[in-house]
Amino acid sequence: MFYLSNLTTMRRLLIMPALLALLSTASYAQTTNDTLRTNENRPVIDERTKQDVRQGVNRAEQNAKEAARDVKQGVSNAAQDVKEGTKNTVDDVKDATRNTVQDVKEATKNTVQDVKQGVSNATQEVKETAQEVSQDVRQEVRELRRNELSWFQPGSIFIGASLGFGLGRGSGTYLNFHPRVGYFFLPGVMAGLRYGFENRLSTSYRANQFGGFVRYYPLRGRFSAFGGVGYNVGQEYASNVGDASRARFNSINLELGAMFRLLPNLGGEISLENNYYDQANPLAGRNRGGRFRLGFNYYFSRANP
C-alpha cells in the first residue's frame, strides 16, 4: 500500500508539468489564432511573424514531447520502485517465515528432549523404587523364614489330640475327644485323618465318627494361626436307638485356632469348631454343633527349629 501511494503521488507530480505544457501550447495557439483573426483584414502577414509562430508551435510540441517522456520515465521508475519494494517485502516475509519455522523446530526439538528426559527420569525412579520395595519384601520374607518353624515344611508329620466340650442352655454338657494325624505336603498346608468320640453327660447319647481334614497355617512361627475344614461319617448311640439299628450320620466341621510352641517339637493349641450334621437325634440336644477345644500336637520335622 505504501508503494502504491507513492506511485500515485509520483504520477500526479509527473503529469502536472505535462498538463501545464499542454495548456501553455493550447493558450499560445489560441492567442495566435486570435491574432490571426484580428489581423485577417490585413492583407499581408510579415515573414517574421510567421517565423515566430512556427517557432512557438515547435517549442510547444517539443515541451509536450519532453513532458510525455518525463511522465513515462517517472511511471517506469515508480513501477520499478514498486517491484523492488514488493520483492524486498516478499524476501523479508520469506526470511521471517523461515526464521519462525526454525524457531518452532528448535522449540519442538527441545520440548521432545525435555519430555524424553522426564520420562527417562521417571522410569529410573520407578525402577529404583521397585528395587527398594523388592529388597524390603525379600528382607521381610527372610525374616519370616528365619522365624518360621520347620514343623510346617513339606514332609513333616503331625500327631495330636484334643479334648473339647460344648455347653447348651439347659441341655447338658458335651465332652469329645479327637486324636488325629496329618502330613504337610506344602508349606503350611496339611491333610490328615481324625477320629472322634463324643458323649452327652446328661443323657445316654454318644457317637463315634471318622473323617479327613485339611488345615492351613498362614502364620508359622512360635505363635501360629490356622483354619481348617473336615468331612466325617459316624454312628449315634442312645437309649431310643436299638443296637441293631444304630443311626448313621454325616457331618462337616469348620475350625479356627491358634498354636503355641511349648517344646522343640511340642505345641499346644486352642480352637473353636462348629459342626453341621445331616440329621440329629433328639437326645443329642441343641448344642451339638459348637465346641471349644484344647489340644496338644507333636511334630516330626526334618530338622528341629
C-alpha positions in Angstrom: 0.0 0.0 0.0 2.9 2.3 0.8 4.4 1.7 -2.7 1.0 2.2 -4.4 0.5 5.5 -2.6 4.0 6.7 -3.7 3.2 5.7 -7.3 0.0 7.7 -7.3 1.8 10.7 -5.8 4.6 10.4 -8.3 2.2 10.1 -11.2 0.4 13.3 -10.1 3.8 15.2 -9.8 4.9 14.0 -13.3 1.6 14.7 -15.0 1.3 18.3 -13.7 4.2 19.6 -15.9 2.8 17.9 -19.0 -0.6 19.3 -18.4 0.9 22.8 -17.8 2.9 22.4 -21.1 -0.2 21.3 -23.0 -2.2 24.2 -21.5 0.6 26.6 -22.5 0.6 25.3 -26.0 -3.1 25.5 -26.3 -3.1 29.0 -24.9 -0.4 30.0 -27.3 -2.2 28.5 -30.2 -5.4 30.3 -29.1 -3.6 33.6 -28.9 -2.1 33.0 -32.3 -5.5 32.2 -33.7 -7.0 35.3 -32.1 -4.1 37.4 -33.6 -4.7 35.9 -37.0 -8.4 36.6 -36.8 -7.8 40.2 -35.6 -5.4 40.8 -38.4 -7.1 38.7 -41.1 -8.3 42.0 -42.6 -4.7 42.9 -43.0 -3.7 42.0 -46.4 -0.3 40.6 -45.6 1.4 38.9 -42.5 5.0 39.6 -42.4 7.5 36.8 -42.7 9.0 37.4 -39.2 5.6 36.9 -37.5 5.1 33.6 -39.3 8.6 32.5 -38.2 7.8 33.4 -34.6 4.5 31.4 -34.8 6.3 28.3 -36.2 9.0 28.5 -33.6 6.4 28.9 -30.8 4.5 25.8 -32.1 7.7 23.8 -32.4 8.7 24.8 -28.8 5.2 23.8 -27.6 5.4 20.4 -29.3 9.0 19.9 -28.0 7.8 20.7 -24.5 4.9 18.4 -24.8 7.1 15.5 -26.0 9.6 16.1 -23.2 6.8 16.2 -20.7 5.4 12.9 -22.1 8.9 11.4 -21.9 9.2 12.6 -18.3 5.8 11.1 -17.4 6.8 7.7 -19.0 10.1 7.7 -17.3 8.5 8.6 -13.9 5.9 5.9 -14.3 8.7 3.4 -15.2 10.8 4.4 -12.3 7.7 4.2 -9.9 6.9 0.8 -11.3 10.5 -0.3 -10.8 10.4 1.0 -7.2 7.2 -0.8 -6.6 8.6 -4.1 -7.9 11.8 -3.7 -5.9 9.8 -2.8 -2.8 7.4 -5.7 -3.3 10.4 -8.1 -3.9 12.1 -6.8 -0.7 8.8 -7.2 1.2 8.4 -10.8 -0.1 12.0 -11.6 0.8 11.5 -10.2 4.3 8.3 -12.3 4.7 10.2 -15.4 3.5 13.1 -14.7 5.9 10.7 -14.2 8.8 8.8 -17.3 7.9 12.0 -19.4 7.7 13.1 -18.0 11.0 9.8 -18.7 12.6 9.7 -22.3 11.3 13.3 -22.8 12.5 12.3 -21.4 15.9 9.3 -23.8 16.1 11.5 -26.7 15.1 14.1 -25.9 17.7 11.4 -25.4 20.4 9.7 -28.6 19.4 13.0 -30.5 19.5 13.8 -29.0 22.9 10.4 -29.9 24.2 10.7 -33.5 22.9 14.1 -33.8 24.5 12.7 -32.5 27.8 9.8 -35.0 27.6 12.2 -37.9 26.9 14.4 -36.8 29.7 11.5 -36.5 32.1 10.2 -40.0 31.1 13.7 -41.4 31.5 14.0 -39.9 34.9 10.5 -41.1 36.0 11.3 -44.6 34.7 14.5 -44.6 36.6 12.8 -43.5 39.8 10.1 -46.2 39.3 12.8 -48.8 38.8 14.7 -47.7 41.9 11.5 -47.6 44.0 10.6 -51.1 42.7 14.0 -52.4 43.6 13.8 -50.9 47.1 10.3 -52.4 47.6 11.6 -55.7 46.3 14.5 -55.6 48.6 12.2 -54.8 51.6 9.9 -57.6 50.7 12.8 -60.1 50.3 14.1 -58.9 53.7 10.7 -59.4 55.3 10.4 -62.8 53.7 13.8 -63.8 55.0 12.8 -62.5 58.5 9.7 -64.6 58.4 11.5 -67.7 57.2 14.1 -67.2 59.8 11.4 -67.2 62.5 9.4 -69.9 60.8 9.3 -73.3 62.4 10.5 -76.3 60.4 7.3 -78.1 61.6 5.3 -76.6 58.8 7.7 -77.6 55.9 6.7 -80.3 53.4 7.5 -83.8 54.7 6.7 -83.1 58.3 4.3 -85.3 60.2 1.8 -84.2 62.8 0.3 -86.3 65.6 -2.1 -84.8 68.1 -5.2 -85.0 70.1 -7.7 -82.5 71.6 -10.3 -82.5 74.3 -13.3 -80.4 73.7 -16.6 -79.5 75.3 -19.8 -77.7 74.5 -22.4 -76.1 76.7 -26.0 -75.7 75.9 -28.8 -73.8 77.5 -30.5 -76.4 79.8 -29.4 -79.3 77.6 -26.3 -80.6 79.4 -22.7 -80.7 78.5 -20.8 -82.4 75.8 -17.4 -83.9 76.1 -15.5 -85.0 73.0 -12.0 -86.5 72.3 -10.4 -86.3 68.9 -7.0 -87.9 68.1 -5.6 -87.0 64.6 -2.6 -87.5 62.3 -1.5 -85.3 59.4 1.2 -84.7 56.8 2.5 -81.4 55.4 2.6 -81.6 51.6 3.0 -77.9 51.0 4.5 -75.2 53.3 1.9 -74.6 56.0 -0.7 -76.9 54.3 -1.5 -80.2 56.0 -4.0 -83.0 55.3 -4.8 -85.9 57.6 -7.3 -88.2 59.3 -9.1 -88.0 62.6 -11.3 -90.0 64.9 -13.8 -88.5 67.2 -15.8 -89.7 70.2 -18.4 -87.6 72.0 -20.7 -88.1 74.9 -23.5 -86.0 76.3 -23.2 -86.2 80.1 -26.9 -85.7 81.0 -28.3 -88.3 78.6 -27.5 -91.7 77.1 -26.4 -90.1 73.8 -22.9 -90.9 72.5 -21.4 -91.0 69.0 -18.3 -92.1 67.1 -17.1 -90.6 63.9 -14.2 -90.9 61.5 -13.1 -88.5 58.7 -10.5 -86.4 57.0 -9.4 -82.8 57.3 -7.3 -80.1 55.8 -5.5 -77.3 57.7 -3.7 -74.2 56.5 -1.2 -72.2 58.7 -0.8 -68.7 57.3 1.4 -67.8 60.4 4.1 -70.4 61.0 6.3 -69.0 63.8 6.4 -69.7 67.6 2.8 -68.4 67.5 0.8 -69.8 64.7 -2.7 -69.4 63.5 -4.7 -71.9 61.4 -8.0 -72.6 59.7 -9.4 -76.0 58.7 -12.3 -77.9 57.2 -13.2 -81.6 57.5 -15.7 -84.2 56.5 -16.9 -87.1 58.8 -19.1 -90.1 58.9 -20.4 -91.6 62.1 -22.9 -93.6 64.2 -25.1 -92.5 67.1 -25.9 -94.5 70.2 -28.8 -93.6 72.5 -31.5 -95.3 74.6 -34.0 -94.7 71.9 -31.9 -96.3 69.3 -31.5 -100.0 69.3 -28.2 -101.8 68.8 -29.5 -103.4 65.6 -30.5 -100.0 64.1 -27.7 -97.6 65.0 -28.3 -94.3 63.3 -25.7 -93.2 60.9 -24.9 -89.5 60.1 -22.6 -87.3 58.0 -21.1 -84.0 59.2 -18.9 -81.2 58.0 -16.7 -79.3 60.6 -15.1 -75.9 60.3 -12.4 -74.7 62.7 -10.3 -71.7 63.6 -7.5 -71.7 66.1 -4.0 -70.8 67.3 -1.0 -72.8 68.3 1.9 -72.1 70.7 5.3 -73.7 70.7 5.9 -75.3 74.1 8.9 -77.6 73.5 11.2 -78.1 70.4 8.6 -80.5 68.8 5.6 -80.0 71.0 2.9 -77.4 70.6 -0.3 -76.6 72.4 -3.4 -75.3 70.6 -6.8 -73.9 71.2 -9.6 -73.8 68.7 -13.3 -73.3 68.1 -15.1 -75.8 66.0 -18.6 -75.9 64.6 -20.3 -79.0 63.1 -23.1 -79.3 60.6 -25.0 -82.6 60.6 -27.3 -84.1 58.0 -29.6 -85.4 60.9 -29.8 -85.2 64.6 -31.0 -87.5 67.3 -33.5 -85.8 69.8 -31.2 -86.9 72.6 -28.3 -85.0 71.1 -29.6 -81.6 72.3 -29.4 -78.2 70.8 -25.6 -77.5 71.4 -24.3 -80.4 69.3 -22.7 -78.0 66.8 -20.2 -75.7 68.6 -17.2 -76.9 70.6 -14.3 -75.3 72.3 -11.1 -77.5 72.1 -7.8 -77.6 73.9 -5.2 -79.9 72.4 -1.5 -80.9 72.1 0.4 -81.8 68.9 3.8 -83.4 68.4 5.6 -82.6 65.1 8.1 -84.9 63.5 10.0 -82.4 61.3 13.0 -83.0 59.1 15.1 -80.6 61.2 14.4 -79.3 64.6 13.8 -75.5 64.9 
